[in-house]
Amino acid sequence: MDLLEAAMWVALGFFTTLAGLEVAWREVGLRKKEQEAALV
């Protein structure tokens, strides 16, 4: 049971990190688009 719980926490941490990275990449993409729009 402890092993299953540990695996669950690892998976939860992994998905949380993945979601955080996705949001970060989206922020970076928006900033790049804004900079390109400002340059044009």
Buried (B, 14 or more C-beta within 10 A) or exposed (E): EEEEEEEEEEEEEEEEEEEEEEEEEEEEEEEEEEEEEEEE
